[in-house]
Amino acid sequence: LLVGFTLQFVIDGYYDATDPGDDDDDVNGYIVLGFALGGLAFDLITLLTYNTFGAPKKDDLDPESAEDALTCGINTNMCAALLHIIS
């Protein structure tokens, strides 16, 4: 369902971008590009921070611990945050 909506919006966006008429938007593409690049830079910094501070170290894992056995040594909150950043 999500893929279907994404494809629909991409196709509609393509048709809107290639339509030569109705050019009254006054949208500066450089501003949009700047925000997009800023968002990508923020995501990259966040992923690097997660890799440095959030990923479990090999020495920290205790295979006998019930908590580590249940989650395979992954902090559930950090995993959810990582999935949110990736999406």
MARBA-3410 file (N, C-alpha, C, O; in Angstrom, 1 decimal):
87
0.8,-1.2,0.0,0.0,0.0,0.0,0.9,1.3,0.0,0.6,2.2,-0.7 ~ 1.9,1.3,0.9,2.8,2.4,0.9,3.6,2.6,-0.4,3.8,3.7,-0.9 ~ 4.0,1.5,-1.0,4.7,1.5,-2.3,3.8,2.1,-3.4,4.2,2.8,-4.2 ~ 2.5,1.7,-3.3,1.5,2.2,-4.3,1.3,3.7,-4.2,1.3,4.4,-5.2 ~ 1.2,4.2,-3.0,1.1,5.6,-2.8,2.3,6.3,-3.3,2.2,7.4,-3.9
3.5,5.8,-2.9,4.7,6.4,-3.3,4.8,6.5,-4.8,5.2,7.5,-5.4 ~ 4.5,5.4,-5.5,4.6,5.4,-7.0,3.6,6.4,-7.6,3.9,7.1,-8.5 ~ 2.4,6.5,-7.0,1.4,7.4,-7.5,1.9,8.9,-7.3,1.8,9.7,-8.3 ~ 2.5,9.2,-6.2,3.0,10.6,-6.0,4.2,10.9,-6.9,4.3,12.0,-7.3 ~ 5.1,9.9,-7.1,6.2,10.1,-8.0,5.7,10.4,-9.4,6.2,11.3,-10.1
4.8,9.6,-9.9,4.3,9.8,-11.2,3.6,11.1,-11.4,3.8,11.8,-12.3 ~ 2.8,11.5,-10.4,2.1,12.8,-10.4,3.1,13.9,-10.4,3.0,14.9,-11.1 ~ 4.1,13.8,-9.5,5.2,14.8,-9.5,5.9,14.9,-10.8,6.3,16.0,-11.2 ~ 6.2,13.8,-11.5,6.8,13.8,-12.8,6.0,14.6,-13.8,6.5,15.4,-14.5 ~ 4.7,14.3,-13.8,3.8,15.0,-14.7,3.7,16.5,-14.4,3.7,17.3,-15.3
3.7,16.8,-13.1,3.6,18.2,-12.8,4.9,19.0,-13.2,4.9,20.1,-13.6 ~ 6.1,18.3,-13.0,7.4,18.9,-13.3,7.6,19.1,-14.8,8.2,20.0,-15.3 ~ 7.0,18.2,-15.6,7.3,18.2,-17.1,6.2,19.0,-17.8,6.3,19.2,-19.0 ~ 5.1,19.4,-17.1,4.0,20.2,-17.7,4.5,21.6,-18.0,4.8,22.3,-17.0 ~ 4.5,22.0,-19.2,5.1,23.4,-19.5,4.1,24.5,-19.1,4.6,25.6,-18.9
2.9,24.3,-18.9,1.9,25.3,-18.5,1.8,25.5,-17.0,2.4,24.7,-16.3 ~ 1.1,26.5,-16.6,0.8,26.7,-15.2,2.1,26.9,-14.4,2.3,26.1,-13.5 ~ 2.9,27.9,-14.7,4.1,28.1,-14.1,4.1,29.3,-13.2,4.9,30.2,-13.2 ~ 3.0,29.3,-12.3,2.8,30.5,-11.4,3.2,30.2,-10.0,2.8,30.9,-9.1 ~ 4.1,29.2,-9.7,4.3,28.7,-8.4,5.3,29.6,-7.6,5.2,29.8,-6.4
6.3,30.2,-8.3,7.3,31.0,-7.7,8.1,30.3,-6.6,8.4,30.8,-5.6 ~ 8.4,29.0,-6.9,9.2,28.2,-6.0,10.6,28.2,-6.5,10.9,27.9,-7.7 ~ 11.5,28.5,-5.7,12.9,28.6,-6.0,13.5,27.2,-5.8,13.5,26.7,-4.6 ~ 13.9,26.5,-6.8,14.4,25.2,-6.7,15.7,25.1,-5.9,16.0,24.0,-5.4 ~ 16.5,26.1,-5.9,17.7,26.1,-5.1,17.4,26.0,-3.6,18.1,25.4,-2.8
16.3,26.7,-3.2,15.9,26.6,-1.8,15.5,25.2,-1.4,15.9,24.7,-0.4 ~ 14.7,24.6,-2.3,14.2,23.2,-2.0,15.4,22.3,-2.0,15.5,21.4,-1.2 ~ 16.3,22.4,-3.0,17.5,21.6,-3.0,18.4,21.8,-1.7,18.9,20.8,-1.2 ~ 18.5,23.0,-1.2,19.2,23.3,0.0,18.6,22.6,1.2,19.4,22.0,2.0 ~ 17.3,22.6,1.3,16.7,21.9,2.4,16.8,20.4,2.3,17.1,19.7,3.3
16.8,19.9,1.0,16.9,18.4,0.8,18.4,18.0,1.2,18.5,17.0,1.8 ~ 19.3,18.7,0.8,20.7,18.4,1.1,21.0,18.5,2.6,21.8,17.8,3.2 ~ 20.4,19.5,3.2,20.5,19.7,4.6,19.9,18.5,5.4,20.5,18.0,6.4 ~ 18.8,18.0,4.9,18.2,16.8,5.5,19.0,15.6,5.4,19.1,14.8,6.3 ~ 19.6,15.4,4.2,20.5,14.3,4.0,21.7,14.4,4.8,22.2,13.3,5.3
22.3,15.6,5.0,23.5,15.7,5.9,23.1,15.4,7.3,23.9,14.8,8.0 ~ 21.9,15.9,7.8,21.5,15.6,9.1,21.3,14.1,9.3,21.7,13.5,10.3 ~ 20.7,13.4,8.3,20.5,11.9,8.4,21.9,11.2,8.5,22.1,10.3,9.2 ~ 22.8,11.7,7.7,24.2,11.0,7.7,24.9,11.2,9.0,25.5,10.3,9.5 ~ 24.8,12.4,9.6,25.4,12.7,10.9,24.7,11.8,12.0,25.4,11.3,12.8
23.4,11.7,11.9,22.7,10.9,12.9,23.1,9.4,12.7,23.2,8.8,13.8 ~ 23.2,8.9,11.5,23.6,7.5,11.3,25.0,7.3,11.8,25.3,6.2,12.4 ~ 25.9,8.2,11.6,27.3,8.1,12.1,27.3,8.1,13.6,28.0,7.4,14.3 ~ 26.4,9.0,14.2,26.4,9.0,15.7,25.8,7.7,16.2,26.3,7.2,17.3 ~ 24.8,7.2,15.6,24.2,5.9,16.0,25.3,4.8,15.9,25.4,4.0,16.9
26.1,4.8,14.9,27.1,3.8,14.7,28.2,3.9,15.8,28.7,2.9,16.3 ~ 28.5,5.1,16.2,29.5,5.3,17.3,29.0,5.1,18.7,29.7,4.4,19.4 ~ 27.8,5.6,19.0,27.3,5.5,20.4,26.2,4.5,20.6,26.0,4.0,21.7 ~ 25.4,4.1,19.6,24.3,3.3,19.8,24.4,1.8,19.5,23.7,1.0,20.1 ~ 25.3,1.5,18.6,25.5,0.1,18.3,26.2,-0.7,19.4,27.1,-0.1,20.0
25.7,-1.9,19.7,26.4,-2.6,20.8,27.8,-3.0,20.4,28.0,-3.4,19.2 ~ 28.7,-3.0,21.3,30.0,-3.4,21.1,30.1,-4.9,21.3,29.3,-5.5,22.1 ~ 31.0,-5.6,20.7,31.2,-7.0,20.8,31.5,-7.4,22.2,31.0,-8.5,22.7 ~ 32.2,-6.6,23.0,32.6,-6.9,24.3,31.4,-6.8,25.3,31.4,-7.4,26.3 ~ 30.4,-5.9,24.9,29.3,-5.6,25.8,28.2,-6.7,25.8,27.4,-6.8,26.7
28.2,-7.6,24.8,27.2,-8.6,24.6,27.5,-9.8,25.6,28.6,-10.3,25.6 ~ 26.5,-10.2,26.3,26.6,-11.3,27.2,25.6,-12.4,26.7,24.4,-12.2,26.9 ~ 26.1,-13.4,26.0,25.1,-14.4,25.4,24.3,-15.1,26.5,23.3,-15.7,26.2 ~ 24.7,-15.1,27.7,24.0,-15.8,28.8,22.9,-14.9,29.4,22.0,-15.5,30.0 ~ 22.9,-13.7,29.1,22.0,-12.7,29.7,20.6,-12.9,29.0,20.5,-13.1,27.8
19.5,-12.9,29.8,18.2,-13.1,29.2,17.8,-12.0,28.3,17.2,-12.1,27.3 ~ 18.2,-10.7,28.7,17.9,-9.6,27.9,18.6,-9.6,26.5,18.0,-9.3,25.5 ~ 19.9,-9.9,26.6,20.6,-10.0,25.3,20.1,-11.2,24.4,20.1,-11.1,23.2 ~ 19.7,-12.3,25.0,19.2,-13.4,24.3,17.9,-13.0,23.6,17.6,-13.5,22.5 ~ 17.1,-12.2,24.3,15.7,-11.9,23.8,15.8,-10.9,22.6,15.1,-11.1,21.6
16.7,-9.9,22.7,16.8,-8.9,21.7,18.1,-9.1,20.8,18.4,-8.2,20.0 ~ 18.8,-10.1,21.0,20.1,-10.4,20.2,21.1,-9.3,20.5,21.9,-9.0,19.6 ~ 21.0,-8.6,21.6,22.0,-7.6,22.0,21.6,-6.3,21.4,22.5,-5.3,21.5 ~ 20.5,-6.1,20.8,20.1,-4.8,20.2,19.2,-4.1,21.1,18.2,-4.6,21.6 ~ 19.5,-2.8,21.4,18.6,-2.0,22.2,17.4,-1.6,21.3,17.5,-1.1,20.2
16.2,-2.0,21.8,15.0,-1.9,21.0,14.7,-0.4,20.6,14.3,-0.1,19.5 ~ 14.9,0.5,21.6,14.7,1.9,21.3,15.6,2.5,20.2,15.2,3.2,19.3 ~ 16.9,2.1,20.3,17.9,2.5,19.4,17.6,1.9,18.0,17.8,2.6,17.0 ~ 17.1,0.7,18.0,16.8,0.1,16.7,15.6,0.8,16.0,15.6,1.0,14.8 ~ 14.6,1.2,16.8,13.4,1.9,16.3,13.9,3.3,15.8,13.4,3.7,14.8
14.8,3.9,16.5,15.2,5.2,16.1,16.0,5.1,14.8,15.9,6.0,13.9 ~ 16.8,4.1,14.7,17.6,3.8,13.4,16.6,3.6,12.3,16.9,4.1,11.2 ~ 15.6,2.8,12.5,14.6,2.6,11.4,13.9,3.8,11.0,13.6,4.1,9.8 ~ 13.6,4.7,12.0,13.0,6.0,11.7,13.9,6.9,10.9,13.4,7.5,9.9 ~ 15.2,6.9,11.2,16.1,7.7,10.4,16.2,7.2,9.0,16.3,8.0,8.0
16.4,5.9,8.8,16.5,5.3,7.5,15.3,5.6,6.6,15.5,5.8,5.4 ~ 14.1,5.5,7.2,12.9,5.7,6.4,12.8,7.2,6.0,11.9,7.6,5.3
END
